[in-house]
């Protein structure tokens, strides 16, 4: 039975900044081997040549991931003939030790969470774009790692699609409970990716970095890994991570336990909070079922149980506590405004009407609040026409919904409007056939089937579904003369 904590000691969270994931880190260390001294003055050719074998091993690891098509494949995985022995041994040991569902996992709650995801699925896409990702950018150290891994000021869609590629296998029916599901396999993959990011940024193991830091934690000169000027501007992700540099003494480990716990909160708590702010909140038991399913994900991902929240009150307290800590520990130069503005611009490009283009920014402000909007650089003024229409529309929708629900319980214009926006983003960013989600083929097929099913809202009256279908159907091309 879980004990709900309304606050964590700051001393605990301080330590969590210097704690990562020993299981995944040991696997990556076994694959990449001991690191030689990396000199900031080395030339580009020297840096690439000295680590050429390491890049090949990372490519082999990526190929292993292609074999993990579902949860059953994790149990049955065997190295191929072309798998390097270092990779084979490390992955076999990792999978033997990797946790499955915890003993406290409740299949009924997981099944209910899956039903809820199907029910508000198209809204989850909107909340990902306008709530979860913006809140993810608020923590400076976390946003810095996100910035480097995805070059997100230039490739925002990469982060959106990569995030969806984890959420869908996890929350689709059976993702965490059935052999044919893909949730466990996807999470174990992400866990190794986090460890790889740590090793590349640190140019060695977390243990080695912490040994250098010693007791000089939370100080600017505790242990600074300088950037590698010769590789600046590298386009390959592993080269960019390797070249970036990191202040371990001041900022802790990349992808540390506190950051992982915060990211988990953006996937469940922030999503549920967004539904509340849209006047679409769930029953308490449904909210806790959704939190529970994602906590199972957190367990498989290697997050400590005492960093998980099991009620909305606990989640809110932990979320605010970690955010406040992040805001008090700025990162220079601050990558957050670039990330926030790039995300808004990506959505604005998909909206044809000029007066409606500020809607993603205004909706994000509504869902996340002024402090987050300022952190991520989207607090600039928008046209008074767009702002007035948004505020007035919000008030009218709430008034109509509140009145009609006295007679028709599930009636919601708010759901109708947000579904339209969510479907637009989903179609353009997640269902584009020219840029398919990076998932196994059978999982991609199920994801697309699920998303196509979201084109009808079972809670809406027939006329509203008909109107939504007409609004979302592109006009036919004019006939040629």
Secondary structure, DSSP 4 states (H G I P E B T S, - for coil): -PPP-S---HHHHHHHTT---HHHHHHHHHHH-PPPP--TT--HHHHHHHTHHHHHHHHHHHHHHHH--SHHHHHH----TTS-HHHHHHHHHHHHH---S-TT--HHHHHHHHHHHHHTHHHHHHHIIIIIHHHHTSSHHHHHHHHHHHTTTT-HHHHHHHHHHHHHHHHSTTTTTSTT--HHHHHHHHHHHHHHHHHHHHTS-HHHHHHHHTT--SSTTS-EE---GGGTT--SHHHHHHHH-EEHHHH--TT-HHHHHHHHHHHTHHHHHHHHHTT-PPPHHHHHHHHHHHHHHHHHHT--GGG---SHHHHHHHHHHHHHHHHTS--SS--HHHHHHHHHHHHHTT---GGGTTHHHHHHHHHH-HHHHHHTT--S---HHHHHHHHHHHHHHHHHHHHHTTTSTT--HHHHHHHHHHHHHHHHHTS-GGG--SS-HHHHHHHHHHHHHTTS-TTS-HHHHHHHHHHHSPPPPPPP-
